[in-house]
C-alpha cells in the first residue's frame, strides 16, 4: 500500500509539472504572437499626427525672442520662457513668452531679427 501511494504521488507531481510547463509554453506563445502583431502596425500618416495645422518656431528663434524680451524688460533671461509659437507667414513667427509669469508676445523673422515684443491686451 505504501508503494502504491508513493507511485501515485510521483505520478501526480509529474502531471502537475507537465501542466504548469504546458501552460507557461502556451502563455509565451500567445505573448510572442501578440508582439508580432503589434510590430506589424505602421506609423500614422502625417495627416493623422497632432501637429499638422500649425508650424512652430525653431528653438533658436524662440530663445532669441526670450533674450530680446529680457533685455527690453531689464530682467534675467532665465526668468523668461517660451510657452508656445506659431508661424504667421512664410517669413515670420509669433512666440508667446512668460516673463515672471506675465505673458509677452514676440514677433521674429526667419533670419532671427526680432520685430517686436509686446504685452498682449
C-alpha positions as CSV (number, residue, x, y, z in Angstrom):
1,X,0.0,0.0,0.0
2,X,2.9,2.4,0.7
3,X,4.4,1.7,-2.6
4,X,1.2,2.3,-4.5
5,X,0.7,5.6,-2.6
6,X,4.3,6.7,-3.4
7,X,3.8,5.9,-7.1
8,X,0.5,7.8,-7.2
9,X,2.1,10.9,-5.6
10,X,5.0,10.8,-8.0
11,X,2.6,10.5,-11.0
12,X,0.7,13.5,-9.6
13,X,3.9,15.6,-9.4
14,X,4.9,14.7,-12.9
15,X,1.4,15.5,-14.2
16,X,1.4,18.8,-12.3
17,X,4.8,19.7,-13.6
18,X,3.7,18.9,-17.2
19,X,0.5,21.0,-16.8
20,X,2.5,24.1,-15.4
21,X,5.1,23.7,-18.1
22,X,2.5,23.4,-20.8
23,X,0.6,26.5,-19.5
24,X,3.8,28.5,-19.5
25,X,4.7,27.5,-23.0
26,X,1.2,28.4,-24.2
27,X,1.5,31.8,-22.4
28,X,4.8,32.5,-24.0
29,X,3.5,31.6,-27.4
30,X,0.5,33.9,-27.1
31,X,2.7,36.7,-26.0
32,X,5.0,36.2,-29.0
33,X,2.1,36.3,-31.4
34,X,0.7,39.5,-29.8
35,X,4.2,41.1,-30.0
36,X,4.5,40.2,-33.7
37,X,1.0,41.7,-34.4
38,X,1.9,44.9,-32.5
39,X,5.1,45.2,-34.6
40,X,3.1,45.0,-37.8
41,X,1.3,48.3,-37.2
42,X,2.5,51.2,-39.2
43,X,3.2,54.7,-38.0
44,X,0.4,57.3,-38.6
45,X,0.5,59.3,-41.7
46,X,1.5,63.0,-41.4
47,X,-2.2,63.9,-41.7
48,X,-3.0,61.8,-38.6
49,X,-0.3,63.4,-36.4
50,X,-1.0,66.1,-33.8
51,X,0.9,68.9,-35.4
52,X,-0.4,69.3,-38.9
53,X,-2.0,72.7,-39.0
54,X,0.5,75.0,-37.2
55,X,4.2,75.2,-37.7
56,X,6.1,76.1,-34.5
57,X,9.1,78.4,-34.4
58,X,12.5,76.7,-34.3
59,X,14.1,76.7,-30.8
60,X,16.8,79.2,-31.7
61,X,14.2,81.8,-32.8
62,X,12.2,81.2,-29.6
63,X,15.4,81.8,-27.5
64,X,16.2,84.9,-29.5
65,X,12.8,86.2,-28.5
66,X,13.3,85.4,-24.9
67,X,16.6,87.2,-24.9
68,X,15.2,90.3,-26.6
69,X,12.3,90.4,-24.1
70,X,14.8,90.1,-21.2
71,X,16.9,92.9,-22.5
72,X,13.8,95.1,-23.1
73,X,12.4,94.4,-19.6
74,X,15.8,94.5,-17.9
75,X,15.3,91.2,-16.2
76,X,17.3,88.0,-16.0
77,X,16.9,86.0,-19.3
78,X,16.4,82.8,-17.2
79,X,13.1,84.2,-15.9
80,X,11.6,84.4,-19.4
81,X,10.4,81.1,-21.0
82,X,8.9,80.4,-24.5
83,X,5.5,78.9,-23.9
84,X,4.2,78.4,-27.5
85,X,4.8,79.6,-31.0
86,X,3.1,79.7,-34.4
87,X,4.1,80.5,-38.0
88,X,2.4,83.8,-39.1
89,X,3.5,83.7,-42.7
90,X,6.5,82.4,-44.8
91,X,8.8,84.9,-43.1
92,X,7.5,85.4,-39.5
93,X,6.7,83.6,-36.3
94,X,4.8,84.6,-33.2
95,X,6.3,83.4,-30.0
96,X,4.4,83.5,-26.7
97,X,6.6,84.1,-23.7
98,X,6.1,84.0,-19.9
99,X,8.2,86.7,-18.1
100,X,8.0,86.0,-14.3
101,X,4.5,84.6,-15.0
102,X,3.4,87.6,-17.2
103,X,2.6,87.0,-20.9
104,X,4.6,88.6,-23.7
105,X,4.3,88.2,-27.4
106,X,7.3,88.3,-29.7
107,X,7.4,88.5,-33.5
108,X,10.6,87.3,-35.1
109,X,11.5,86.7,-38.7
110,X,13.1,83.5,-40.2
111,X,16.5,85.3,-40.1
112,X,16.4,85.8,-36.4
113,X,15.5,89.5,-36.4
114,X,13.1,90.3,-33.5
115,X,10.5,92.6,-34.9
116,X,8.6,93.3,-31.7
117,X,8.0,92.3,-28.1
118,X,4.6,93.3,-26.8
119,X,2.3,92.8,-23.8
120,X,-0.9,91.2,-25.1
121,X,-4.0,93.2,-24.2
